[in-house]
Structure formats: structure tokens, C-alpha cells
Amino acid sequence: MSLESEFESRFKCPKCGNEKAEAKKLAMTGTGLSKILDIQMNKYLAVSCLYCGYTEFYRLDIVEGKKGVIGDVLDVIFG
């Protein structure tokens, strides 16, 4: 199961209670030299509620950076 589908299957919107979501990986530039050179160093997983649009962002280096930790992180996030 991919990281995106794992987050989508466990999602429950804290704002409206909806359980349907879409998850996408995205990358952004930082400030300073990385912005000038368009180096996308900041990588996130965005999980958005399909009903109200509420979105949560998770740092990919933390969520997927260490093998075996993904389940532990998801358990902490989703209970």
C-alpha cells in the first residue's frame, strides 16, 4: 500500500468529520539561494478533505524517512 493510500484510508477530517480524502506528494522551494535556483528541498504530503477542503501537511522526511517508522507515525497521528 502506498503512503498516499494509507493516509487516505485512515483520514477523518477534524473540521467536518468526513472520511474521504485525497493525498498528494508535493515539493516547495525554501528561501534564499534555494528559491533563486528553484531547488525544491521541502517535501510534504498534503492530505485534503474531499468535502470541506481542510488540508493537513506532513513532512515526508519524517513520515517516510525511516523504514519501519511509518506505521508508528500513522498510529500517533490517527490514534
C-alpha positions in Angstrom: 0.0 0.0 0.0 1.4 3.4 -0.9 1.9 6.2 1.6 -0.8 8.3 0.0 -3.4 5.5 0.1 -2.5 4.7 3.7 -3.2 8.3 4.7 -6.4 8.4 2.6 -7.8 5.2 4.2 -7.1 6.4 7.8 -8.2 10.1 7.3 -11.0 11.6 9.3 -11.4 15.4 8.9 -11.2 17.2 12.2 -13.3 20.0 10.9 -16.3 18.3 9.3 -15.9 14.6 10.2 -15.8 13.4 6.6 -13.7 10.3 6.0 -12.9 10.7 2.3 -9.6 12.4 1.4 -7.1 12.8 -1.3 -3.3 12.7 -0.6 -0.6 14.1 -2.9 3.2 14.5 -2.5 4.5 18.0 -3.2 7.8 19.9 -3.1 8.5 23.5 -2.5 11.4 25.8 -2.6 12.7 27.4 0.5 14.1 30.9 0.9 17.3 32.5 -0.2 19.6 30.6 -2.6 17.2 27.6 -3.0 14.5 30.0 -4.1 16.7 31.7 -6.6 18.0 28.4 -8.0 14.5 26.8 -7.8 15.8 23.9 -5.7 12.8 22.1 -4.1 14.2 21.0 -0.8 11.0 20.9 1.2 8.9 17.8 0.5 5.4 17.2 2.0 2.4 15.0 1.8 -0.8 17.0 1.6 -4.0 15.3 2.7 -7.2 17.2 1.8 -10.8 16.5 2.9 -12.9 15.9 -0.2 -15.9 17.6 1.4 -14.7 20.8 3.0 -11.2 21.2 1.6 -9.4 21.2 5.0 -5.8 20.2 4.4 -3.0 18.8 6.6 0.7 18.8 5.6 3.2 16.1 6.8 6.9 16.3 6.2 8.0 13.4 4.0 11.5 13.2 5.6 9.8 12.4 8.9 7.0 10.2 7.7 8.9 8.1 5.1 12.5 8.8 6.1 13.0 5.9 8.4 11.9 2.4 7.4 9.6 0.8 10.0 8.5 4.1 11.4 5.6 4.8 9.0 3.2 2.6 11.0 4.3 4.2 14.3 3.8 7.7 12.9 0.4 6.9 11.5 -0.7 5.4 14.8 0.4 8.6 16.6 -1.4 10.8 14.1 -4.6 8.8 13.8 -4.7 7.1 17.1 
